[in-house]
């Protein structure tokens, strides 16, 4: 096993999760009164799924393409 790859993956996943948390919180602040509570729960559910599922499908439209 290559521990450097594992640590890199954990850091990368943590960074993406943190960015999603900031995005959700900013979205809630911007449109707090216009968003249903169920939508907020769905946003948090998507974040939880992203953190629990260790892989994601390949896509041309990814934030990693801009880095």
C-alpha positions as CSV (number, residue, x, y, z in Angstrom):
1,X,0.0,0.0,0.0
2,X,1.1,3.5,-0.8
3,X,0.3,5.5,2.3
4,X,1.1,8.8,0.6
5,X,-1.8,8.1,-1.9
6,X,-4.2,7.3,1.0
7,X,-3.2,10.5,2.9
8,X,-3.6,12.5,-0.3
9,X,-7.0,11.0,-1.0
10,X,-8.2,11.7,2.6
11,X,-6.9,15.3,2.4
12,X,-8.6,15.8,-1.0
13,X,-11.9,14.4,0.2
14,X,-11.8,16.5,3.3
15,X,-11.1,19.7,1.3
16,X,-14.1,19.0,-1.0
17,X,-16.3,18.3,1.9
18,X,-15.2,21.5,3.6
19,X,-15.9,23.5,0.4
20,X,-19.3,22.0,0.2
21,X,-20.1,22.9,3.8
22,X,-19.0,26.5,3.1
23,X,-21.1,26.6,-0.1
24,X,-24.2,25.3,1.7
25,X,-23.8,27.8,4.6
26,X,-23.2,30.7,2.2
27,X,-26.3,29.7,0.2
28,X,-28.4,29.5,3.3
29,X,-27.2,33.0,4.3
30,X,-27.9,34.5,0.9
31,X,-31.4,33.1,0.4
32,X,-32.5,32.2,3.9
33,X,-36.0,33.4,3.7
34,X,-36.7,32.1,0.2
35,X,-35.6,28.5,0.7
36,X,-37.8,25.7,2.1
37,X,-36.4,23.7,5.0
38,X,-36.7,20.6,2.9
39,X,-34.3,21.9,0.3
40,X,-31.8,22.7,3.1
41,X,-32.1,19.1,4.4
42,X,-31.5,17.8,0.8
43,X,-28.4,19.9,0.5
44,X,-27.0,18.5,3.7
45,X,-28.0,15.0,2.7
46,X,-26.0,15.4,-0.6
47,X,-23.0,16.4,1.5
48,X,-23.4,13.4,3.8
49,X,-23.6,11.1,0.8
50,X,-20.5,12.7,-0.8
51,X,-18.6,12.1,2.4
52,X,-19.8,8.5,2.9
53,X,-19.3,7.3,-0.6
54,X,-15.6,7.1,-1.3
55,X,-15.8,7.4,-5.1
56,X,-17.6,9.5,-7.7
57,X,-18.2,9.0,-11.4
58,X,-15.9,10.5,-13.9
59,X,-17.1,13.7,-15.6
60,X,-15.8,16.4,-18.0
61,X,-17.4,19.0,-15.7
62,X,-15.4,18.7,-12.5
63,X,-13.8,21.2,-10.2
64,X,-10.6,19.2,-10.6
65,X,-10.4,20.2,-14.2
66,X,-9.9,23.8,-13.2
67,X,-7.1,23.1,-10.7
